[in-house]
Amino acid sequence: MSIALVFPGQGSQAVGMGKDFIEQFASARLVMEEADEVLKQNLTKLILEGPADQLTLTENTQPALLAISMAILRTLEKETGKSAPQFAKFVAGHSLGEYSAHCAAGTFSLGDALRLVRLRGEAMQKAVPVGKGSMAAILGLEIDQVESLLRDLNSPSHLCVVANDNSPGQVVISGHTSAVEEANVKATEAGAKRALLLPVSAPFHSPLMEPAANVMKDALSETSILDPKIEVIANITSMPIQGKEFINEMLVKQITGRVRWRESIQHLAQLKAEHVIEIGAGKVLTGLNKRIDNTLNAFSINNPSDMDEFFKLIA
């Protein structure tokens, strides 16, 4: 039996996420108390009570999602009496979820992971003036079709690239607003079911994020990094990271590069992962994972009742 744990990224947040875990398990509360202390903010209150517009600010969303994922994971560890490396062979995360994956693998301490994603959120928000960049979801076209549409949208002032290769028929693009809007028109003309702008405030995972990548390069160079105790799949390569000396490079490149989620799940299947379990808010990744490879046992744990299937799995 081979288990992969996967961790959600921005877009999965919701006011009240993790509420039952926080209320029912001391292990989850300890994580949230540490998050509040490290960030010098009542993040727990914001997560549980909102307001939603504050929770969805990138600088809050990123540490909030990481904290909830870790609260649930620590509860699983406490309730089973096993550490994550004892029941998981692989970890992966979508965009900021890659930091959750590293935290689960022991690469970063919880405190360092929280500080890094808070800084990451702030740096990504500041990298491009509001209104200058956008993202859009293209539904119903395959990755090669989308790449073909974007080939002439590559000038320094009119740039659009693939940001997320999420699943067959779901690709997210990112870049200058004018270029993204042009790409949406092209996608519709090419037969896309939908091509819609996303409610985000910056063009994530595009070259326009270079200022944020530079900030994270400096921050990561000053952070203590340990050898992961679980194999970590990198977004930028969709493959296990070969040695801790490459971790900083992978996380810096991730800021401006493509999230290769479809390929990551395909490679997990090739590496003989049988169970892919989403840990954290929502079920977005679980839906994607089932579309990518329906032979995998993909399920999510975002409330206590979801733990029963996991307990049976590792019994």
One Martini backbone bead per residue (centre of mass of N, CA, C, O) as a GRO file, in nm:
protein
  315
    1MET     BB    1   0.094   0.037   0.025
    2SER     BB    2   0.045   0.372  -0.120
    3ILE     BB    3   0.083   0.706   0.006
    4ALA     BB    4  -0.056   1.029  -0.079
    5LEU     BB    5  -0.017   1.364   0.009
    6VAL     BB    6  -0.235   1.648  -0.039
    7PHE     BB    7  -0.228   2.015  -0.090
    8PRO     BB    8  -0.387   2.299  -0.094
    9GLY     BB    9  -0.473   2.601  -0.246
   10GLN     BB   10  -0.570   2.871  -0.367
   11GLY     BB   11  -0.944   2.864  -0.333
   12SER     BB   12  -1.016   2.674  -0.068
   13GLN     BB   13  -1.117   2.886   0.100
   14ALA     BB   14  -1.312   2.926   0.417
   15VAL     BB   15  -1.524   3.013   0.632
   16GLY     BB   16  -1.476   2.755   0.884
   17MET     BB   17  -1.238   2.606   0.837
   18GLY     BB   18  -1.168   2.346   1.065
   19LYS     BB   19  -1.365   2.370   1.308
   20ASP     BB   20  -1.398   2.076   1.417
   21PHE     BB   21  -1.104   2.029   1.480
   22ILE     BB   22  -1.058   2.267   1.674
   23GLU     BB   23  -1.289   2.182   1.878
   24GLN     BB   24  -1.201   1.853   1.917
   25PHE     BB   25  -0.872   1.909   1.893
   26ALA     BB   26  -0.576   1.976   2.046
   27SER     BB   27  -0.381   1.941   1.805
   28ALA     BB   28  -0.513   2.168   1.637
   29ARG     BB   29  -0.492   2.402   1.842
   30LEU     BB   30  -0.184   2.411   1.856
   31VAL     BB   31  -0.140   2.507   1.571
   32MET     BB   32  -0.306   2.770   1.593
   33GLU     BB   33  -0.147   2.894   1.826
   34GLU     BB   34   0.119   2.910   1.671
   35ALA     BB   35   0.019   3.086   1.441
   36ASP     BB   36  -0.061   3.331   1.609
   37GLU     BB   37   0.223   3.377   1.730
   38VAL     BB   38   0.403   3.395   1.475
   39LEU     BB   39   0.206   3.624   1.326
   40LYS     BB   40   0.070   3.822   1.518
   41GLN     BB   41  -0.228   3.682   1.490
   42ASN     BB   42  -0.580   3.610   1.466
   43LEU     BB   43  -0.623   3.358   1.262
   44THR     BB   44  -0.843   3.183   1.385
   45LYS     BB   45  -1.069   3.397   1.382
   46LEU     BB   46  -1.063   3.449   1.079
   47ILE     BB   47  -1.134   3.160   0.993
   48LEU     BB   48  -1.405   3.125   1.170
   49GLU     BB   49  -1.535   3.449   1.117
   50GLY     BB   50  -1.375   3.648   0.974
   51PRO     BB   51  -1.384   3.810   0.708
   52ALA     BB   52  -1.372   3.714   0.381
   53ASP     BB   53  -1.203   3.956   0.263
   54GLN     BB   54  -0.960   3.893   0.458
   55LEU     BB   55  -0.908   3.592   0.394
   56THR     BB   56  -0.859   3.653   0.070
   57LEU     BB   57  -0.605   3.760   0.131
   58THR     BB   58  -0.310   3.644   0.042
   59GLU     BB   59  -0.158   3.690   0.323
   60ASN     BB   60  -0.387   3.504   0.465
   61THR     BB   61  -0.451   3.252   0.298
   62GLN     BB   62  -0.184   3.098   0.306
   63PRO     BB   63  -0.153   3.047   0.617
   64ALA     BB   64  -0.437   2.930   0.659
   65LEU     BB   65  -0.411   2.675   0.485
   66LEU     BB   66  -0.165   2.559   0.621
   67ALA     BB   67  -0.277   2.539   0.910
   68ILE     BB   68  -0.512   2.345   0.847
   69SER     BB   69  -0.348   2.115   0.732
   70MET     BB   70  -0.174   2.075   0.992
   71ALA     BB   71  -0.404   2.025   1.190
   72ILE     BB   72  -0.502   1.766   1.054
   73LEU     BB   73  -0.238   1.607   1.048
   74ARG     BB   74  -0.184   1.610   1.356
   75THR     BB   75  -0.439   1.453   1.419
   76LEU     BB   76  -0.371   1.196   1.268
   77GLU     BB   77  -0.114   1.137   1.429
   78LYS     BB   78  -0.243   1.124   1.710
   79GLU     BB   79  -0.476   0.907   1.649
   80THR     BB   80  -0.255   0.683   1.532
   81GLY     BB   81   0.055   0.707   1.635
   82LYS     BB   82   0.163   0.840   1.362
   83SER     BB   83   0.370   0.954   1.139
   84ALA     BB   84   0.377   1.058   0.825
   85PRO     BB   85   0.629   0.872   0.737
   86GLN     BB   86   0.462   0.603   0.825
   87PHE     BB   87   0.209   0.655   0.591
   88ALA     BB   88   0.388   0.821   0.380
   89LYS     BB   89   0.562   0.849   0.064
   90PHE     BB   90   0.407   1.109  -0.040
   91VAL     BB   91   0.419   1.464  -0.139
   92ALA     BB   92   0.186   1.734  -0.229
   93GLY     BB   93   0.129   2.068  -0.379
   94HIS     BB   94  -0.069   2.347  -0.462
   95SER     BB   95   0.150   2.562  -0.465
   96LEU     BB   96   0.134   2.652  -0.152
   97GLY     BB   97   0.105   2.341  -0.082
   98GLU     BB   98   0.413   2.281  -0.097
   99TYR     BB   99   0.467   2.384   0.191
  100SER     BB  100   0.294   2.177   0.334
  101ALA     BB  101   0.451   1.935   0.232
  102HIS     BB  102   0.720   2.014   0.367
  103CYS     BB  103   0.614   2.019   0.652
  104ALA     BB  104   0.526   1.718   0.656
  105ALA     BB  105   0.835   1.624   0.579
  106GLY     BB  106   1.038   1.827   0.757
  107THR     BB  107   1.178   2.071   0.616
  108PHE     BB  108   0.990   2.250   0.788
  109SER     BB  109   0.881   2.430   1.015
  110LEU     BB  110   0.596   2.567   1.104
  111GLY     BB  111   0.698   2.855   1.150
  112ASP     BB  112   0.853   2.885   0.883
  113ALA     BB  113   0.620   2.825   0.691
  114LEU     BB  114   0.441   3.062   0.778
  115ARG     BB  115   0.641   3.290   0.715
  116LEU     BB  116   0.678   3.226   0.415
  117VAL     BB  117   0.374   3.252   0.320
  118ARG     BB  118   0.335   3.536   0.409
  119LEU     BB  119   0.556   3.657   0.230
  120ARG     BB  120   0.454   3.542  -0.035
  121GLY     BB  121   0.184   3.690  -0.040
  122GLU     BB  122   0.297   3.977  -0.030
  123ALA     BB  123   0.487   3.958  -0.281
  124MET     BB  124   0.271   3.881  -0.492
  125GLN     BB  125   0.090   4.134  -0.454
  126LYS     BB  126   0.336   4.349  -0.520
  127ALA     BB  127   0.453   4.274  -0.811
  128VAL     BB  128   0.168   4.383  -0.928
  129PRO     BB  129  -0.038   4.596  -1.027
  130VAL     BB  130  -0.348   4.659  -1.003
  131GLY     BB  131  -0.484   4.549  -1.325
  132LYS     BB  132  -0.227   4.433  -1.495
  133GLY     BB  133  -0.326   4.146  -1.395
  134SER     BB  134  -0.426   3.801  -1.485
  135MET     BB  135  -0.669   3.530  -1.476
  136ALA     BB  136  -0.765   3.210  -1.639
  137ALA     BB  137  -1.009   2.972  -1.733
  138ILE     BB  138  -0.977   2.677  -1.935
  139LEU     BB  139  -1.248   2.493  -2.072
  140GLY     BB  140  -1.211   2.209  -2.299
  141LEU     BB  141  -0.900   2.216  -2.324
  142GLU     BB  142  -0.593   2.126  -2.401
  143ILE     BB  143  -0.272   2.200  -2.341
  144ASP     BB  144  -0.176   2.218  -2.642
  145GLN     BB  145  -0.395   2.417  -2.731
  146VAL     BB  146  -0.320   2.648  -2.540
  147GLU     BB  147  -0.027   2.685  -2.621
  148SER     BB  148  -0.095   2.764  -2.914
  149LEU     BB  149  -0.257   3.029  -2.841
  150LEU     BB  150   0.014   3.167  -2.686
  151ARG     BB  151   0.262   3.208  -2.887
  152ASP     BB  152   0.203   3.539  -2.946
  153LEU     BB  153   0.201   3.595  -2.612
  154ASN     BB  154   0.541   3.728  -2.556
  155SER     BB  155   0.560   4.008  -2.475
  156PRO     BB  156   0.655   4.226  -2.226
  157SER     BB  157   0.346   4.379  -2.260
  158HIS     BB  158   0.214   4.084  -2.388
  159LEU     BB  159   0.149   3.838  -2.159
  160CYS     BB  160   0.092   3.470  -2.183
  161VAL     BB  161   0.049   3.184  -1.966
  162VAL     BB  162   0.083   2.890  -1.821
  163ALA     BB  163   0.006   2.814  -1.481
  164ASN     BB  164  -0.215   2.566  -1.486
  165ASP     BB  165  -0.211   2.207  -1.498
  166ASN     BB  166  -0.474   2.040  -1.366
  167SER     BB  167  -0.641   1.895  -1.608
  168PRO     BB  168  -0.830   1.761  -1.819
  169GLY     BB  169  -0.971   2.056  -1.944
  170GLN     BB  170  -0.781   2.231  -1.721
  171VAL     BB  171  -0.667   2.565  -1.768
  172VAL     BB  172  -0.438   2.814  -1.650
  173ILE     BB  173  -0.393   3.159  -1.701
  174SER     BB  174  -0.124   3.421  -1.727
  175GLY     BB  175  -0.101   3.792  -1.712
  176HIS     BB  176  -0.174   4.027  -1.894
  177THR     BB  177  -0.482   4.140  -1.930
  178SER     BB  178  -0.490   4.176  -2.239
  179ALA     BB  179  -0.382   3.886  -2.303
  180VAL     BB  180  -0.594   3.721  -2.154
  181GLU     BB  181  -0.837   3.828  -2.312
  182GLU     BB  182  -0.736   3.729  -2.587
  183ALA     BB  183  -0.719   3.429  -2.509
  184ASN     BB  184  -1.019   3.390  -2.452
  185VAL     BB  185  -1.114   3.438  -2.739
  186LYS     BB  186  -0.950   3.214  -2.870
  187ALA     BB  187  -1.068   2.981  -2.703
  188THR     BB  188  -1.359   3.012  -2.794
  189GLU     BB  189  -1.297   2.976  -3.101
  190ALA     BB  190  -1.163   2.676  -3.034
  191GLY     BB  191  -1.397   2.540  -2.820
  192ALA     BB  192  -1.442   2.634  -2.551
  193LYS     BB  193  -1.662   2.616  -2.295
  194ARG     BB  194  -1.468   2.806  -2.118
  195ALA     BB  195  -1.360   3.164  -2.054
  196LEU     BB  196  -1.249   3.284  -1.737
  197LEU     BB  197  -1.212   3.509  -1.516
  198LEU     BB  198  -1.043   3.548  -1.218
  199PRO     BB  199  -1.066   3.632  -0.862
  200VAL     BB  200  -0.777   3.789  -0.889
  201SER     BB  201  -0.489   4.021  -0.811
  202ALA     BB  202  -0.283   3.831  -0.977
  203PRO     BB  203  -0.023   3.683  -1.194
  204PHE     BB  204   0.027   3.390  -1.131
  205HIS     BB  205   0.262   3.194  -1.263
  206SER     BB  206   0.452   3.425  -1.386
  207PRO     BB  207   0.699   3.641  -1.492
  208LEU     BB  208   0.566   3.882  -1.320
  209MET     BB  209   0.681   3.735  -1.038
  210GLU     BB  210   0.986   3.802  -1.000
  211PRO     BB  211   0.995   3.978  -0.741
  212ALA     BB  212   0.894   3.744  -0.558
  213ALA     BB  213   1.120   3.544  -0.616
  214ASN     BB  214   1.345   3.719  -0.490
  215VAL     BB  215   1.233   3.724  -0.206
  216MET     BB  216   1.230   3.407  -0.166
  217LYS     BB  217   1.527   3.356  -0.208
  218ASP     BB  218   1.620   3.506   0.044
  219ALA     BB  219   1.442   3.364   0.258
  220LEU     BB  220   1.534   3.067   0.202
  221SER     BB  221   1.843   3.117   0.259
  222GLU     BB  222   1.752   3.182   0.583
  223THR     BB  223   1.641   2.888   0.603
  224SER     BB  224   1.586   2.601   0.761
  225ILE     BB  225   1.687   2.289   0.607
  226LEU     BB  226   1.566   1.966   0.576
  227ASP     BB  227   1.542   1.648   0.528
  228PRO     BB  228   1.315   1.479   0.386
  229LYS     BB  229   1.092   1.206   0.499
  230ILE     BB  230   0.947   1.266   0.227
  231GLU     BB  231   0.849   1.261  -0.084
  232VAL     BB  232   0.872   1.545  -0.299
  233ILE     BB  233   0.664   1.708  -0.520
  234ALA     BB  234   0.724   1.921  -0.778
  235ASN     BB  235   0.565   2.153  -0.962
  236ILE     BB  236   0.789   2.224  -1.189
  237THR     BB  237   0.840   1.889  -1.254
  238SER     BB  238   0.655   1.646  -1.122
  239MET     BB  239   0.890   1.551  -0.928
  240PRO     BB  240   1.106   1.435  -0.728
  241ILE     BB  241   1.324   1.555  -0.508
  242GLN     BB  242   1.690   1.563  -0.545
  243GLY     BB  243   1.754   1.695  -0.281
  244LYS     BB  244   1.779   1.969  -0.064
  245GLU     BB  245   1.946   2.164  -0.259
  246PHE     BB  246   1.667   2.200  -0.453
  247ILE     BB  247   1.436   2.338  -0.296
  248ASN     BB  248   1.474   2.640  -0.339
  249GLU     BB  249   1.463   2.633  -0.648
  250MET     BB  250   1.176   2.518  -0.675
  251LEU     BB  251   1.028   2.751  -0.510
  252VAL     BB  252   1.118   2.985  -0.689
  253LYS     BB  253   1.020   2.881  -0.970
  254GLN     BB  254   0.716   2.854  -0.889
  255ILE     BB  255   0.631   3.155  -0.900
  256THR     BB  256   0.680   3.167  -1.238
  257GLY     BB  257   0.571   2.886  -1.281
  258ARG     BB  258   0.435   2.585  -1.346
  259VAL     BB  259   0.161   2.392  -1.248
  260ARG     BB  260   0.200   2.029  -1.259
  261TRP     BB  261  -0.057   1.849  -1.174
  262ARG     BB  262  -0.121   1.633  -1.379
  263GLU     BB  263   0.169   1.516  -1.384
  264SER     BB  264   0.196   1.455  -1.083
  265ILE     BB  265  -0.027   1.237  -1.071
  266GLN     BB  266   0.086   1.058  -1.291
  267HIS     BB  267   0.356   1.003  -1.139
  268LEU     BB  268   0.236   0.876  -0.889
  269ALA     BB  269   0.121   0.634  -1.040
  270GLN     BB  270   0.401   0.539  -1.151
  271LEU     BB  271   0.505   0.521  -0.833
  272LYS     BB  272   0.259   0.352  -0.689
  273ALA     BB  273   0.032   0.520  -0.606
  274GLU     BB  274  -0.296   0.447  -0.461
  275HIS     BB  275  -0.330   0.689  -0.248
  276VAL     BB  276  -0.501   1.014  -0.258
  277ILE     BB  277  -0.479   1.260   0.003
  278GLU     BB  278  -0.660   1.529   0.108
  279ILE     BB  279  -0.528   1.803   0.314
  280GLY     BB  280  -0.795   2.015   0.396
  281ALA     BB  281  -0.948   2.244   0.228
  282GLY     BB  282  -1.164   2.096   0.064
  283LYS     BB  283  -1.199   1.922  -0.293
  284VAL     BB  284  -1.040   2.003  -0.547
  285LEU     BB  285  -0.816   1.789  -0.587
  286THR     BB  286  -0.993   1.538  -0.591
  287GLY     BB  287  -1.136   1.606  -0.853
  288LEU     BB  288  -0.883   1.617  -1.029
  289ASN     BB  289  -0.763   1.333  -0.966
  290LYS     BB  290  -1.000   1.169  -1.089
  291ARG     BB  291  -0.959   1.285  -1.380
  292ILE     BB  292  -0.666   1.193  -1.423
  293ASP     BB  293  -0.704   0.912  -1.224
  294ASN     BB  294  -0.946   0.657  -1.169
  295THR     BB  295  -0.753   0.439  -1.014
  296LEU     BB  296  -0.746   0.614  -0.783
  297ASN     BB  297  -0.765   0.669  -0.434
  298ALA     BB  298  -0.960   0.955  -0.391
  299PHE     BB  299  -0.950   1.171  -0.100
  300SER     BB  300  -1.080   1.366   0.174
  301ILE     BB  301  -0.973   1.578   0.467
  302ASN     BB  302  -1.209   1.824   0.636
  303ASN     BB  303  -1.339   1.626   0.849
  304PRO     BB  304  -1.371   1.396   1.098
  305SER     BB  305  -1.540   1.182   0.930
  306ASP     BB  306  -1.301   1.131   0.718
  307MET     BB  307  -1.110   0.944   0.899
  308ASP     BB  308  -1.219   0.654   0.872
  309GLU     BB  309  -1.091   0.573   0.599
  310PHE     BB  310  -0.802   0.611   0.698
  311PHE     BB  311  -0.797   0.410   0.932
  312LYS     BB  312  -0.857   0.160   0.754
  313LEU     BB  313  -0.604   0.186   0.571
  314ILE     BB  314  -0.380   0.172   0.830
  315ALA     BB  315  -0.463  -0.091   1.006
   0.00000   0.00000   0.00000
